[in-house]
Amino acid sequence: MADITIYSTTVCPFCVRAKMLFDKKGAAYTEINLDKDPARRGEMVEKAGGRRTVPQIFINGQHVGGCDDLYELELDGKLDPMLT
């Protein structure tokens, strides 16, 4: 299974949607909640090429972007191969 990391915040609806898609697919992920650990925001921004919004999603170390980017991968049939 893929190594998935999601940087998120507690009340972000886009974070919830991204996690729901992974849950639907049965894909386990590590969530880094920036509300609980705000010191990690700088780490996220650096890894995400300057992007500051949440969620920021990484699959096997590759930055895939935010929620809309994740759903675009799903619609294009590219997400499942990344998860195997």
C-alpha angles and dihedrals in degrees: 000000000000125000104241126185124184123190106205148153128230102250101033110124091200090055089051091051093049093049090046091056092051090046090051089053093046091240116152117221141181113237120206105196108205092197089063096037108026092166088074094063091088090053090052093048091050094047092044095054095252099318110143103182127093141274102045110177130200126187116192089343093306117122108232097175130232136328096290090050090050093052090047089056088050093050091048091051091242100113100070094056089052091053097053 
